[in-house]
Amino acid sequence: MISAYADLRRSLRIYWYRTDKGALVFVAFTVGVLASLALALQAVFAYQDERRDRDRVMQEASLACLARNIYFEARGEPITGQFAVAEVTMNRKASRLFPRTICEVVYQKTWDPIRKRQVAAFSWTEFGTMPEPRGEEWQRAQQVARAVYYNRYQPQLQGALYFHATYIRPEWAKEKRRIARIGRHVFYR
């Protein structure tokens, strides 16, 4: 057994010294390059899958926030009023004056020195917990949110960033340019 092992070692050593190493180096280099490319492609595809998943989650969250804002701010309004509320929300997202995501826009709070407390941009977000949206009005709010979010709706209130209900008279409204009244809401630039 030991002599067979010694013979095998001697044969391999002779084979190694007689073999053209250029071909072996070429094969080893080619295999290394192909393995590196395969690993790089795998990493790229994994990153793209992860990015797509993050984008999908972000879209779902954005649509939910937009639909909740439409539902709680304008569910009793005509459909044009619901589109207008959604449009103001999207205009705020696009403006440098407001946060960068829809959910941040919807749940934004600022300090009010007169009331000496944080005040929400949309009144319904100041309440602790809200009932879970449901029914036909919730389905309509989701449809409006998707239409506005995916640009399937022609904007009617270009540049509108503010609105309030007709039964209140906020101080800030004096400084803004009124552009429309839809249902029980007045919209401003």
C-alpha positions, 0 to 999 in steps of 0.5 A: 500500500505504501509503495502504491502511494509512493508510486502515485506521488512520483507519477503525479510529480513527473506529470506535473513537471512534464505538463505545459503549465501555460494551459493550466494557468489559462484554465485556472484564470478563466475559471476564476474570472467566470466565477467572479462574474457569476458572484458579481451577477448574483450580488447585482440581482440580489441587490435589485431584488432587495431594492424592488422589495423596498420600493414595493413596501414603500409604495404600499405604505405611501398608498395606505397613508394617502388613502387614509388621508383621503378617507379621514379628511374627505370621505363625505365630500364629492369625488372631486373633493377627494381628488383635491385632498389627494392632490394637495397631499402629493403637491406637499410631497413634491414641494421643498417646504414639506417632508419627502414622503407621503406618510411624513407629509400626512403625519407632519407636526409643527410647533404652534407658539400660540397653542404651545404644542405640536399641531398636525398638518391634517387634523385627523392625525392629532387624535390618538387612535382612529377607527379602522377605515372600511366600507365603500368609502374606504374602497373609494379612497383607495381608488382615488389614492391609486389614481393620484399616486400613479398619475392616472388623474389630471391635476385640477389644483396646480400648486395647491398646498393648503386647504381647510374646511369651510366652517373654520377661518384659520389665520394662515388663510389670509396670507395664501392665494385662494384657488378653489372651493370644492364641497366643504373645503377651500384650497389655497396656494 
